[in-house]
């Protein structure tokens, strides 16, 4: 979905843990702000997603749950 080629990503396989790939730069289009770039980790597990604290702290996040909307503004 993010257009990442895992063949070129750094692969990690630790005993007893899910394998994962480190991606140095992913561009994300988020509502209300210009596209942002961040590091990413792809894992062979099933869940909707986790964008991580380093990206989250760059913005003020407002969730309008009843209307299923998200508003963002830079935190600095």
N, C-alpha and C positions, 0 to 999 in steps of 0.2 A: 504494500500500500504506500510506502514511502519512497519507492524507487531505489532501494538499496540493493547493491549486488553483493551478496554474502560471499561470493567466490573471492572477492578482493578484501573482505573484512578480516580482522584479526580473530582467529578461532581459539576458543578456550574450552577444554574438556577436563574438568576436575572430577576425580573419583567421588561417586556418591552424590553429585550435584548435577542439575541440568546443564547441558552444554550451552554456550553462548558465544556471540560474535560482537566484538567492539567496533563501532562505526565512529570515525573521527568527526564527521560533519553531516548532519541531516538538516534540510531546510523545511520548516513547518509554516504553514499558513494558518494563523490564528485570527479569530474575529477581532476587528477594531484596531489592530496594530500591523505594522509592516511585517513581512516574513522574517522569521528568526531562525538562526542556525544554532545547533546544539550538538553535543556528543550523544550517542545513542548506544543501546545494548539490545541486541536481538536474542531472544531465548526460545528454545523449543518447548514452550509451555503454552497452555491455553488460558488466556484471560484477556480482558478488553484492552488493557494498556496501562502503563505507568510512565508518565513523562518525567518524573523525578524532581527532587528538590532543587537542584541547580537551575533548572529552567523555571520552575514555579516561583522562585524568589525574585526573578527578574520582573514580575508583573503583580499587579493587584487583581485578584480574581473575584468576580462577582457572579455567583450562581443564582439564577432565577429558576428554581426547581419546578414550581407549578406550571411555568410557561416553557420549560425546557430550553432556556437560553443561557448563554455565557457572555459576559462582558469582561474585557481586559483593558488595562492601562499600564504603561510602564511604571515601575515602582521608584525610579530615581528622578 
